[in-house]
Amino acid sequence: MKVEDVEPDSGIPELAVRVVSVAPARIIRTRSGRKTQLTEVLVGDETGTAVFTLWGFGAGSDVKAGQVLRITDGWAKQYKGKIQLSLGRSGEYETLEGDAGLPELSEILNNTKNNED
């Protein structure tokens, strides 16, 4: 599966992506009023990019730009017109060694910039 194949409101059986950037974690209040930490990670492959949201204190603290992640049993939704990935209730992610056939970070950044023009 590639980023361009991800559909809103659907599961993600397995997706390998490269981390483009990691936004600073922030504390937010959920709809139920509970405080939690949200980390937004821009990820991509040769077909596009998406925001991968990690919920919970400490979540995503090990994620760095350039790393390759495998997301399994994740979930996708649309937020502000863009695909957003998350782990849902049962999803997991792991850092992979090697490039998993993904382009280098600079190539993904160039593709992202060209698509914005």
Backbone atoms as SQL, in Angstrom:
CREATE TABLE atoms (id INTEGER PRIMARY KEY, chain TEXT, resi INTEGER, resn TEXT, atom TEXT, x REAL, y REAL, z REAL);
INSERT INTO atoms VALUES
  (1, 'A', 1, 'MET', 'N', 0.849, -1.176, 0.000),
  (2, 'A', 1, 'MET', 'CA', 0.000, 0.000, 0.000),
  (3, 'A', 1, 'MET', 'C', 0.893, 1.237, 0.000),
  (4, 'A', 2, 'LYS', 'N', 0.450, 2.262, -0.719),
  (5, 'A', 2, 'LYS', 'CA', 1.149, 3.539, -0.806),
  (6, 'A', 2, 'LYS', 'C', 0.256, 4.636, -0.229),
  (7, 'A', 3, 'VAL', 'N', 0.840, 5.796, 0.069),
  (8, 'A', 3, 'VAL', 'CA', 0.074, 6.910, 0.638),
  (9, 'A', 3, 'VAL', 'C', -1.103, 7.274, -0.262),
  (10, 'A', 4, 'GLU', 'N', -0.902, 7.299, -1.581),
  (11, 'A', 4, 'GLU', 'CA', -1.988, 7.676, -2.487),
  (12, 'A', 4, 'GLU', 'C', -3.149, 6.675, -2.467),
  (13, 'A', 5, 'ASP', 'N', -2.921, 5.461, -1.984),
  (14, 'A', 5, 'ASP', 'CA', -3.968, 4.435, -1.923),
  (15, 'A', 5, 'ASP', 'C', -4.832, 4.543, -0.675),
  (16, 'A', 6, 'VAL', 'N', -4.407, 5.328, 0.295),
  (17, 'A', 6, 'VAL', 'CA', -5.134, 5.443, 1.562),
  (18, 'A', 6, 'VAL', 'C', -6.413, 6.251, 1.344),
  (19, 'A', 7, 'GLU', 'N', -7.526, 5.689, 1.777),
  (20, 'A', 7, 'GLU', 'CA', -8.837, 6.331, 1.650),
  (21, 'A', 7, 'GLU', 'C', -9.317, 6.774, 3.026),
  (22, 'A', 8, 'PRO', 'N', -10.019, 7.921, 3.085),
  (23, 'A', 8, 'PRO', 'CA', -10.578, 8.356, 4.372),
  (24, 'A', 8, 'PRO', 'C', -11.561, 7.329, 4.930),
  (25, 'A', 9, 'ASP', 'N', -11.645, 7.262, 6.239),
  (26, 'A', 9, 'ASP', 'CA', -12.562, 6.352, 6.935),
  (27, 'A', 9, 'ASP', 'C', -12.334, 4.893, 6.561),
  (28, 'A', 10, 'SER', 'N', -11.069, 4.528, 6.477),
  (29, 'A', 10, 'SER', 'CA', -10.742, 3.140, 6.162),
  (30, 'A', 10, 'SER', 'C', -9.510, 2.705, 6.944),
  (31, 'A', 11, 'GLY', 'N', -9.361, 1.408, 7.048),
  (32, 'A', 11, 'GLY', 'CA', -8.222, 0.841, 7.746),
  (33, 'A', 11, 'GLY', 'C', -6.970, 0.861, 6.889),
  (34, 'A', 12, 'ILE', 'N', -5.839, 0.778, 7.552),
  (35, 'A', 12, 'ILE', 'CA', -4.540, 0.711, 6.882),
  (36, 'A', 12, 'ILE', 'C', -3.898, -0.602, 7.316),
  (37, 'A', 13, 'PRO', 'N', -3.980, -1.649, 6.483),
  (38, 'A', 13, 'PRO', 'CA', -3.406, -2.936, 6.892),
  (39, 'A', 13, 'PRO', 'C', -1.905, -2.833, 7.157),
  (40, 'A', 14, 'GLU', 'N', -1.167, -2.229, 6.212),
  (41, 'A', 14, 'GLU', 'CA', 0.274, -2.031, 6.387),
  (42, 'A', 14, 'GLU', 'C', 0.726, -0.934, 5.433),
  (43, 'A', 15, 'LEU', 'N', 1.527, -0.019, 5.948),
  (44, 'A', 15, 'LEU', 'CA', 2.009, 1.102, 5.150),
  (45, 'A', 15, 'LEU', 'C', 3.407, 1.466, 5.624),
  (46, 'A', 16, 'ALA', 'N', 4.374, 1.464, 4.693),
  (47, 'A', 16, 'ALA', 'CA', 5.735, 1.903, 5.011),
  (48, 'A', 16, 'ALA', 'C', 5.897, 3.331, 4.506),
  (49, 'A', 17, 'VAL', 'N', 6.392, 4.205, 5.361),
  (50, 'A', 17, 'VAL', 'CA', 6.549, 5.625, 5.034),
  (51, 'A', 17, 'VAL', 'C', 7.855, 6.146, 5.622),
  (52, 'A', 18, 'ARG', 'N', 8.338, 7.241, 5.039),
  (53, 'A', 18, 'ARG', 'CA', 9.514, 7.910, 5.593),
  (54, 'A', 18, 'ARG', 'C', 9.041, 9.145, 6.351),
  (55, 'A', 19, 'VAL', 'N', 9.644, 9.393, 7.506),
  (56, 'A', 19, 'VAL', 'CA', 9.309, 10.575, 8.298),
  (57, 'A', 19, 'VAL', 'C', 9.941, 11.793, 7.628),
  (58, 'A', 20, 'VAL', 'N', 9.096, 12.773, 7.291),
  (59, 'A', 20, 'VAL', 'CA', 9.562, 14.014, 6.678),
  (60, 'A', 20, 'VAL', 'C', 9.893, 15.034, 7.767),
  (61, 'A', 21, 'SER', 'N', 8.984, 15.193, 8.719),
  (62, 'A', 21, 'SER', 'CA', 9.215, 16.128, 9.823),
  (63, 'A', 21, 'SER', 'C', 8.344, 15.741, 11.010),
  (64, 'A', 22, 'VAL', 'N', 8.752, 16.194, 12.183),
  (65, 'A', 22, 'VAL', 'CA', 8.009, 15.936, 13.416),
  (66, 'A', 22, 'VAL', 'C', 7.729, 17.280, 14.077),
  (67, 'A', 23, 'ALA', 'N', 6.446, 17.603, 14.238),
  (68, 'A', 23, 'ALA', 'CA', 6.069, 18.851, 14.907),
  (69, 'A', 23, 'ALA', 'C', 6.274, 18.687, 16.413),
  (70, 'A', 24, 'PRO', 'N', 6.546, 19.768, 17.107),
  (71, 'A', 24, 'PRO', 'CA', 6.669, 19.672, 18.565),
  (72, 'A', 24, 'PRO', 'C', 5.375, 19.126, 19.180),
  (73, 'A', 25, 'ALA', 'N', 5.533, 18.236, 20.145),
  (74, 'A', 25, 'ALA', 'CA', 4.363, 17.678, 20.837),
  (75, 'A', 25, 'ALA', 'C', 3.640, 18.800, 21.563),
  (76, 'A', 26, 'ARG', 'N', 2.323, 18.686, 21.621),
  (77, 'A', 26, 'ARG', 'CA', 1.546, 19.693, 22.360),
  (78, 'A', 26, 'ARG', 'C', 0.491, 19.009, 23.208),
  (79, 'A', 27, 'ILE', 'N', 0.124, 19.666, 24.269),
  (80, 'A', 27, 'ILE', 'CA', -0.909, 19.159, 25.169),
  (81, 'A', 27, 'ILE', 'C', -2.238, 19.737, 24.699),
  (82, 'A', 28, 'ILE', 'N', -3.207, 18.855, 24.508),
  (83, 'A', 28, 'ILE', 'CA', -4.535, 19.293, 24.087),
  (84, 'A', 28, 'ILE', 'C', -5.578, 18.709, 25.029),
  (85, 'A', 29, 'ARG', 'N', -6.766, 19.224, 24.925),
  (86, 'A', 29, 'ARG', 'CA', -7.891, 18.705, 25.692),
  (87, 'A', 29, 'ARG', 'C', -8.820, 17.993, 24.710),
  (88, 'A', 30, 'THR', 'N', -9.150, 16.742, 25.006),
  (89, 'A', 30, 'THR', 'CA', -10.031, 15.970, 24.132),
  (90, 'A', 30, 'THR', 'C', -11.469, 16.454, 24.272),
  (91, 'A', 31, 'ARG', 'N', -12.325, 15.940, 23.406),
  (92, 'A', 31, 'ARG', 'CA', -13.748, 16.304, 23.488),
  (93, 'A', 31, 'ARG', 'C', -14.350, 15.963, 24.841),
  (94, 'A', 32, 'SER', 'N', -13.824, 14.927, 25.464),
  (95, 'A', 32, 'SER', 'CA', -14.344, 14.522, 26.776),
  (96, 'A', 32, 'SER', 'C', -13.755, 15.362, 27.914),
  (97, 'A', 33, 'GLY', 'N', -12.826, 16.276, 27.577),
  (98, 'A', 33, 'GLY', 'CA', -12.240, 17.143, 28.592),
  (99, 'A', 33, 'GLY', 'C', -10.932, 16.651, 29.176),
  (100, 'A', 34, 'ARG', 'N', -10.491, 15.474, 28.755),
  (101, 'A', 34, 'ARG', 'CA', -9.249, 14.892, 29.259),
  (102, 'A', 34, 'ARG', 'C', -8.047, 15.513, 28.549),
  (103, 'A', 35, 'LYS', 'N', -6.966, 15.743, 29.285),
  (104, 'A', 35, 'LYS', 'CA', -5.737, 16.251, 28.677),
  (105, 'A', 35, 'LYS', 'C', -4.924, 15.085, 28.131),
  (106, 'A', 36, 'THR', 'N', -4.318, 15.297, 26.964),
  (107, 'A', 36, 'THR', 'CA', -3.436, 14.304, 26.382),
  (108, 'A', 36, 'THR', 'C', -2.407, 15.013, 25.516),
  (109, 'A', 37, 'GLN', 'N', -1.427, 14.269, 25.094),
  (110, 'A', 37, 'GLN', 'CA', -0.389, 14.822, 24.226),
  (111, 'A', 37, 'GLN', 'C', -0.665, 14.408, 22.790),
  (112, 'A', 38, 'LEU', 'N', -0.459, 15.325, 21.864),
  (113, 'A', 38, 'LEU', 'CA', -0.626, 15.068, 20.437),
  (114, 'A', 38, 'LEU', 'C', 0.686, 15.399, 19.737),
  (115, 'A', 39, 'THR', 'N', 1.182, 14.440, 18.961),
  (116, 'A', 39, 'THR', 'CA', 2.367, 14.662, 18.140),
  (117, 'A', 39, 'THR', 'C', 1.977, 14.419, 16.694),
  (118, 'A', 40, 'GLU', 'N', 2.222, 15.410, 15.844),
  (119, 'A', 40, 'GLU', 'CA', 1.905, 15.281, 14.425),
  (120, 'A', 40, 'GLU', 'C', 3.195, 15.079, 13.642),
  (121, 'A', 41, 'VAL', 'N', 3.199, 14.001, 12.846),
  (122, 'A', 41, 'VAL', 'CA', 4.380, 13.602, 12.096),
  (123, 'A', 41, 'VAL', 'C', 4.023, 13.616, 10.611),
  (124, 'A', 42, 'LEU', 'N', 4.731, 14.400, 9.815),
  (125, 'A', 42, 'LEU', 'CA', 4.523, 14.387, 8.372),
  (126, 'A', 42, 'LEU', 'C', 5.310, 13.216, 7.817),
  (127, 'A', 43, 'VAL', 'N', 4.611, 12.314, 7.126),
  (128, 'A', 43, 'VAL', 'CA', 5.233, 11.119, 6.558),
  (129, 'A', 43, 'VAL', 'C', 4.913, 11.063, 5.069),
  (130, 'A', 44, 'GLY', 'N', 5.708, 10.297, 4.329),
  (131, 'A', 44, 'GLY', 'CA', 5.425, 10.204, 2.908),
  (132, 'A', 44, 'GLY', 'C', 6.162, 9.077, 2.229),
  (133, 'A', 45, 'ASP', 'N', 5.801, 8.913, 0.964),
  (134, 'A', 45, 'ASP', 'CA', 6.491, 7.999, 0.069),
  (135, 'A', 45, 'ASP', 'C', 6.528, 8.678, -1.297),
  (136, 'A', 46, 'GLU', 'N', 6.823, 7.918, -2.341),
  (137, 'A', 46, 'GLU', 'CA', 6.939, 8.528, -3.666),
  (138, 'A', 46, 'GLU', 'C', 5.603, 9.007, -4.227),
  (139, 'A', 47, 'THR', 'N', 4.493, 8.632, -3.593),
  (140, 'A', 47, 'THR', 'CA', 3.174, 8.998, -4.120),
  (141, 'A', 47, 'THR', 'C', 2.528, 10.169, -3.400),
  (142, 'A', 48, 'GLY', 'N', 3.072, 10.583, -2.264),
  (143, 'A', 48, 'GLY', 'CA', 2.476, 11.705, -1.545),
  (144, 'A', 48, 'GLY', 'C', 2.836, 11.704, -0.073),
  (145, 'A', 49, 'THR', 'N', 2.213, 12.637, 0.649),
  (146, 'A', 49, 'THR', 'CA', 2.461, 12.772, 2.082),
  (147, 'A', 49, 'THR', 'C', 1.143, 12.791, 2.846),
  (148, 'A', 50, 'ALA', 'N', 1.232, 12.542, 4.132),
  (149, 'A', 50, 'ALA', 'CA', 0.069, 12.581, 5.024),
  (150, 'A', 50, 'ALA', 'C', 0.570, 12.889, 6.427),
  (151, 'A', 51, 'VAL', 'N', -0.322, 13.375, 7.261),
  (152, 'A', 51, 'VAL', 'CA', 0.015, 13.619, 8.662),
  (153, 'A', 51, 'VAL', 'C', -0.337, 12.368, 9.462),
  (154, 'A', 52, 'PHE', 'N', 0.618, 11.878, 10.217),
  (155, 'A', 52, 'PHE', 'CA', 0.449, 10.718, 11.090),
  (156, 'A', 52, 'PHE', 'C', 0.352, 11.262, 12.507),
  (157, 'A', 53, 'THR', 'N', -0.813, 11.112, 13.138),
  (158, 'A', 53, 'THR', 'CA', -1.012, 11.650, 14.485),
  (159, 'A', 53, 'THR', 'C', -0.774, 10.564, 15.525),
  (160, 'A', 54, 'LEU', 'N', 0.001, 10.926, 16.529),
  (161, 'A', 54, 'LEU', 'CA', 0.294, 10.016, 17.635),
  (162, 'A', 54, 'LEU', 'C', -0.254, 10.633, 18.911),
  (163, 'A', 55, 'TRP', 'N', -1.109, 9.874, 19.585),
  (164, 'A', 55, 'TRP', 'CA', -1.824, 10.356, 20.770),
  (165, 'A', 55, 'TRP', 'C', -1.268, 9.717, 22.027),
  (166, 'A', 56, 'GLY', 'N', -1.137, 10.512, 23.070),
  (167, 'A', 56, 'GLY', 'CA', -0.730, 10.000, 24.373),
  (168, 'A', 56, 'GLY', 'C', 0.612, 10.557, 24.797),
  (169, 'A', 57, 'PHE', 'N', 0.781, 10.688, 26.089),
  (170, 'A', 57, 'PHE', 'CA', 2.020, 11.235, 26.632),
  (171, 'A', 57, 'PHE', 'C', 3.198, 10.339, 26.263),
  (172, 'A', 58, 'GLY', 'N', 4.206, 10.934, 25.655),
  (173, 'A', 58, 'GLY', 'CA', 5.392, 10.194, 25.241),
  (174, 'A', 58, 'GLY', 'C', 5.294, 9.575, 23.862),
  (175, 'A', 59, 'ALA', 'N', 4.115, 9.523, 23.285),
  (176, 'A', 59, 'ALA', 'CA', 3.950, 8.913, 21.964),
  (177, 'A', 59, 'ALA', 'C', 4.728, 9.716, 20.931),
  (178, 'A', 60, 'GLY', 'N', 5.499, 9.030, 20.134),
  (179, 'A', 60, 'GLY', 'CA', 6.266, 9.678, 19.082),
  (180, 'A', 60, 'GLY', 'C', 7.575, 10.285, 19.519),
  (181, 'A', 61, 'SER', 'N', 7.928, 10.141, 20.788),
  (182, 'A', 61, 'SER', 'CA', 9.176, 10.744, 21.273),
  (183, 'A', 61, 'SER', 'C', 10.407, 10.105, 20.626),
  (184, 'A', 62, 'ASP', 'N', 10.242, 8.918, 20.050),
  (185, 'A', 62, 'ASP', 'CA', 11.350, 8.213, 19.410),
  (186, 'A', 62, 'ASP', 'C', 11.404, 8.441, 17.903),
  (187, 'A', 63, 'VAL', 'N', 10.477, 9.215, 17.346),
  (188, 'A', 63, 'VAL', 'CA', 10.373, 9.400, 15.900),
  (189, 'A', 63, 'VAL', 'C', 11.201, 10.608, 15.468),
  (190, 'A', 64, 'LYS', 'N', 12.004, 10.408, 14.400),
  (191, 'A', 64, 'LYS', 'CA', 12.888, 11.465, 13.903),
  (192, 'A', 64, 'LYS', 'C', 12.790, 11.545, 12.377),
  (193, 'A', 65, 'ALA', 'N', 13.017, 12.741, 11.839),
  (194, 'A', 65, 'ALA', 'CA', 13.007, 12.945, 10.388),
  (195, 'A', 65, 'ALA', 'C', 14.009, 12.008, 9.723),
  (196, 'A', 66, 'GLY', 'N', 13.607, 11.431, 8.605),
  (197, 'A', 66, 'GLY', 'CA', 14.456, 10.519, 7.853),
  (198, 'A', 66, 'GLY', 'C', 14.218, 9.056, 8.155),
  (199, 'A', 67, 'GLN', 'N', 13.648, 8.746, 9.317),
  (200, 'A', 67, 'GLN', 'CA', 13.389, 7.350, 9.678),
  (201, 'A', 67, 'GLN', 'C', 12.315, 6.749, 8.769),
  (202, 'A', 68, 'VAL', 'N', 12.346, 5.433, 8.667),
  (203, 'A', 68, 'VAL', 'CA', 11.305, 4.694, 7.954),
  (204, 'A', 68, 'VAL', 'C', 10.446, 3.993, 8.994),
  (205, 'A', 69, 'LEU', 'N', 9.135, 4.185, 8.882),
  (206, 'A', 69, 'LEU', 'CA', 8.179, 3.564, 9.798),
  (207, 'A', 69, 'LEU', 'C', 7.281, 2.604, 9.045),
  (208, 'A', 70, 'ARG', 'N', 6.890, 1.537, 9.729),
  (209, 'A', 70, 'ARG', 'CA', 5.838, 0.661, 9.208),
  (210, 'A', 70, 'ARG', 'C', 4.642, 0.811, 10.139),
  (211, 'A', 71, 'ILE', 'N', 3.522, 1.240, 9.571),
  (212, 'A', 71, 'ILE', 'CA', 2.261, 1.362, 10.308),
  (213, 'A', 71, 'ILE', 'C', 1.434, 0.131, 9.971),
  (214, 'A', 72, 'THR', 'N', 0.972, -0.582, 11.000),
  (215, 'A', 72, 'THR', 'CA', 0.105, -1.737, 10.768),
  (216, 'A', 72, 'THR', 'C', -1.192, -1.566, 11.544),
  (217, 'A', 73, 'ASP', 'N', -2.275, -1.998, 10.931),
  (218, 'A', 73, 'ASP', 'CA', -3.617, -1.920, 11.524),
  (219, 'A', 73, 'ASP', 'C', -3.967, -0.498, 11.949),
  (220, 'A', 74, 'GLY', 'N', -3.555, 0.470, 11.126),
  (221, 'A', 74, 'GLY', 'CA', -3.856, 1.868, 11.413),
  (222, 'A', 74, 'GLY', 'C', -5.221, 2.273, 10.888),
  (223, 'A', 75, 'TRP', 'N', -5.496, 3.567, 10.936),
  (224, 'A', 75, 'TRP', 'CA', -6.779, 4.114, 10.521),
  (225, 'A', 75, 'TRP', 'C', -6.531, 5.434, 9.809),
  (226, 'A', 76, 'ALA', 'N', -7.355, 5.727, 8.819),
  (227, 'A', 76, 'ALA', 'CA', -7.240, 6.985, 8.084),
  (228, 'A', 76, 'ALA', 'C', -8.548, 7.750, 8.150),
  (229, 'A', 77, 'LYS', 'N', -8.416, 9.065, 8.227),
  (230, 'A', 77, 'LYS', 'CA', -9.591, 9.926, 8.146),
  (231, 'A', 77, 'LYS', 'C', -9.192, 11.170, 7.369),
  (232, 'A', 78, 'GLN', 'N', -10.171, 11.971, 7.048),
  (233, 'A', 78, 'GLN', 'CA', -9.891, 13.232, 6.380),
  (234, 'A', 78, 'GLN', 'C', -10.085, 14.350, 7.388),
  (235, 'A', 79, 'TYR', 'N', -9.117, 15.254, 7.452),
  (236, 'A', 79, 'TYR', 'CA', -9.183, 16.378, 8.378),
  (237, 'A', 79, 'TYR', 'C', -8.691, 17.612, 7.638),
  (238, 'A', 80, 'LYS', 'N', -9.532, 18.616, 7.583),
  (239, 'A', 80, 'LYS', 'CA', -9.210, 19.857, 6.859),
  (240, 'A', 80, 'LYS', 'C', -8.787, 19.566, 5.426),
  (241, 'A', 81, 'GLY', 'N', -9.483, 18.615, 4.794),
  (242, 'A', 81, 'GLY', 'CA', -9.252, 18.307, 3.389),
  (243, 'A', 81, 'GLY', 'C', -8.051, 17.440, 3.094),
  (244, 'A', 82, 'LYS', 'N', -7.358, 16.954, 4.124),
  (245, 'A', 82, 'LYS', 'CA', -6.166, 16.131, 3.906),
  (246, 'A', 82, 'LYS', 'C', -6.290, 14.809, 4.654),
  (247, 'A', 83, 'ILE', 'N', -5.631, 13.805, 4.103),
  (248, 'A', 83, 'ILE', 'CA', -5.616, 12.495, 4.750),
  (249, 'A', 83, 'ILE', 'C', -4.777, 12.573, 6.019),
  (250, 'A', 84, 'GLN', 'N', -5.327, 12.008, 7.086),
  (251, 'A', 84, 'GLN', 'CA', -4.630, 11.955, 8.368),
  (252, 'A', 84, 'GLN', 'C', -4.603, 10.497, 8.818),
  (253, 'A', 85, 'LEU', 'N', -3.442, 10.028, 9.192),
  (254, 'A', 85, 'LEU', 'CA', -3.245, 8.647, 9.630),
  (255, 'A', 85, 'LEU', 'C', -3.158, 8.602, 11.146),
  (256, 'A', 86, 'SER', 'N', -3.660, 7.515, 11.723),
  (257, 'A', 86, 'SER', 'CA', -3.511, 7.304, 13.164),
  (258, 'A', 86, 'SER', 'C', -3.443, 5.806, 13.421),
  (259, 'A', 87, 'LEU', 'N', -3.187, 5.464, 14.669),
  (260, 'A', 87, 'LEU', 'CA', -3.117, 4.047, 15.037),
  (261, 'A', 87, 'LEU', 'C', -4.476, 3.479, 15.393),
  (262, 'A', 88, 'GLY', 'N', -5.477, 4.322, 15.573),
  (263, 'A', 88, 'GLY', 'CA', -6.784, 3.815, 15.972),
  (264, 'A', 88, 'GLY', 'C', -6.673, 3.074, 17.293),
  (265, 'A', 89, 'ARG', 'N', -7.508, 2.081, 17.470),
  (266, 'A', 89, 'ARG', 'CA', -7.519, 1.322, 18.732),
  (267, 'A', 89, 'ARG', 'C', -6.477, 0.212, 18.794),
  (268, 'A', 90, 'SER', 'N', -6.172, -0.392, 17.640),
  (269, 'A', 90, 'SER', 'CA', -5.312, -1.578, 17.682),
  (270, 'A', 90, 'SER', 'C', -4.047, -1.452, 16.843),
  (271, 'A', 91, 'GLY', 'N', -3.810, -0.293, 16.244),
  (272, 'A', 91, 'GLY', 'CA', -2.663, -0.143, 15.364),
  (273, 'A', 91, 'GLY', 'C', -1.342, -0.047, 16.101),
  (274, 'A', 92, 'GLU', 'N', -0.286, -0.244, 15.342),
  (275, 'A', 92, 'GLU', 'CA', 1.073, -0.165, 15.870),
  (276, 'A', 92, 'GLU', 'C', 1.972, 0.450, 14.814),
  (277, 'A', 93, 'TYR', 'N', 3.092, 0.986, 15.252),
  (278, 'A', 93, 'TYR', 'CA', 4.117, 1.392, 14.296),
  (279, 'A', 93, 'TYR', 'C', 5.455, 0.918, 14.824),
  (280, 'A', 94, 'GLU', 'N', 6.374, 0.716, 13.897),
  (281, 'A', 94, 'GLU', 'CA', 7.731, 0.345, 14.274),
  (282, 'A', 94, 'GLU', 'C', 8.707, 1.036, 13.335),
  (283, 'A', 95, 'THR', 'N', 9.898, 1.284, 13.838),
  (284, 'A', 95, 'THR', 'CA', 10.961, 1.861, 13.029),
  (285, 'A', 95, 'THR', 'C', 11.658, 0.727, 12.300),
  (286, 'A', 96, 'LEU', 'N', 11.848, 0.899, 10.995),
  (287, 'A', 96, 'LEU', 'CA', 12.505, -0.122, 10.187),
  (288, 'A', 96, 'LEU', 'C', 13.951, 0.263, 9.923),
  (289, 'A', 97, 'GLU', 'N', 14.801, -0.734, 9.833),
  (290, 'A', 97, 'GLU', 'CA', 16.179, -0.522, 9.397),
  (291, 'A', 97, 'GLU', 'C', 16.164, -0.517, 7.872),
  (292, 'A', 98, 'GLY', 'N', 17.024, 0.254, 7.263),
  (293, 'A', 98, 'GLY', 'CA', 17.057, 0.319, 5.802),
  (294, 'A', 98, 'GLY', 'C', 15.988, 1.261, 5.279),
  (295, 'A', 99, 'ASP', 'N', 15.833, 1.256, 3.948),
  (296, 'A', 99, 'ASP', 'CA', 14.926, 2.234, 3.346),
  (297, 'A', 99, 'ASP', 'C', 13.581, 1.661, 2.912),
  (298, 'A', 100, 'ALA', 'N', 13.381, 0.355, 3.004),
  (299, 'A', 100, 'ALA', 'CA', 12.114, -0.302, 2.642),
  (300, 'A', 100, 'ALA', 'C', 11.664, 0.080, 1.232),
  (301, 'A', 101, 'GLY', 'N', 12.623, 0.384, 0.357),
  (302, 'A', 101, 'GLY', 'CA', 12.285, 0.750, -1.014),
  (303, 'A', 101, 'GLY', 'C', 11.730, 2.158, -1.164),
  (304, 'A', 102, 'LEU', 'N', 11.807, 2.944, -0.102),
  (305, 'A', 102, 'LEU', 'CA', 11.279, 4.311, -0.139),
  (306, 'A', 102, 'LEU', 'C', 12.338, 5.287, -0.641),
  (307, 'A', 103, 'PRO', 'N', 11.889, 6.384, -1.285),
  (308, 'A', 103, 'PRO', 'CA', 12.856, 7.401, -1.705),
  (309, 'A', 103, 'PRO', 'C', 13.495, 8.088, -0.506),
  (310, 'A', 104, 'GLU', 'N', 14.617, 8.721, -0.759),
  (311, 'A', 104, 'GLU', 'CA', 15.294, 9.493, 0.285),
  (312, 'A', 104, 'GLU', 'C', 14.427, 10.677, 0.699),
  (313, 'A', 105, 'LEU', 'N', 14.697, 11.197, 1.878),
  (314, 'A', 105, 'LEU', 'CA', 13.945, 12.323, 2.420),
  (315, 'A', 105, 'LEU', 'C', 13.951, 13.512, 1.459),
  (316, 'A', 106, 'SER', 'N', 15.098, 13.826, 0.866),
  (317, 'A', 106, 'SER', 'CA', 15.192, 14.982, -0.039),
  (318, 'A', 106, 'SER', 'C', 14.269, 14.826, -1.242),
  (319, 'A', 107, 'GLU', 'N', 14.121, 13.615, -1.758),
  (320, 'A', 107, 'GLU', 'CA', 13.240, 13.369, -2.903),
  (321, 'A', 107, 'GLU', 'C', 11.775, 13.570, -2.516),
  (322, 'A', 108, 'ILE', 'N', 11.390, 13.102, -1.347),
  (323, 'A', 108, 'ILE', 'CA', 10.013, 13.303, -0.881),
  (324, 'A', 108, 'ILE', 'C', 9.750, 14.790, -0.687),
  (325, 'A', 109, 'LEU', 'N', 10.709, 15.505, -0.112),
  (326, 'A', 109, 'LEU', 'CA', 10.556, 16.951, 0.078),
  (327, 'A', 109, 'LEU', 'C', 10.412, 17.672, -1.263),
  (328, 'A', 110, 'ASN', 'N', 11.206, 17.278, -2.263),
  (329, 'A', 110, 'ASN', 'CA', 11.103, 17.889, -3.592),
  (330, 'A', 110, 'ASN', 'C', 9.745, 17.616, -4.219),
  (331, 'A', 111, 'ASN', 'N', 9.255, 16.383, -4.097),
  (332, 'A', 111, 'ASN', 'CA', 7.937, 16.042, -4.642),
  (333, 'A', 111, 'ASN', 'C', 6.850, 16.845, -3.955),
  (334, 'A', 112, 'THR', 'N', 6.956, 17.011, -2.638),
  (335, 'A', 112, 'THR', 'CA', 5.966, 17.780, -1.883),
  (336, 'A', 112, 'THR', 'C', 5.978, 19.231, -2.341),
  (337, 'A', 113, 'LYS', 'N', 7.166, 19.801, -2.500),
  (338, 'A', 113, 'LYS', 'CA', 7.289, 21.194, -2.935),
  (339, 'A', 113, 'LYS', 'C', 6.713, 21.365, -4.336),
  (340, 'A', 114, 'ASN', 'N', 7.018, 20.437, -5.251),
  (341, 'A', 114, 'ASN', 'CA', 6.519, 20.523, -6.623),
  (342, 'A', 114, 'ASN', 'C', 5.005, 20.415, -6.681),
  (343, 'A', 115, 'ASN', 'N', 4.404, 19.622, -5.807),
  (344, 'A', 115, 'ASN', 'CA', 2.948, 19.465, -5.789),
  (345, 'A', 115, 'ASN', 'C', 2.253, 20.691, -5.231),
  (346, 'A', 116, 'GLU', 'N', 2.969, 21.503, -4.438),
  (347, 'A', 116, 'GLU', 'CA', 2.379, 22.721, -3.879),
  (348, 'A', 116, 'GLU', 'C', 2.393, 23.860, -4.886),
  (349, 'A', 117, 'ASP', 'N', 3.297, 23.784, -5.900),
  (350, 'A', 117, 'ASP', 'CA', 3.412, 24.863, -6.901),
  (351, 'A', 117, 'ASP', 'C', 2.217, 24.904, -7.838);
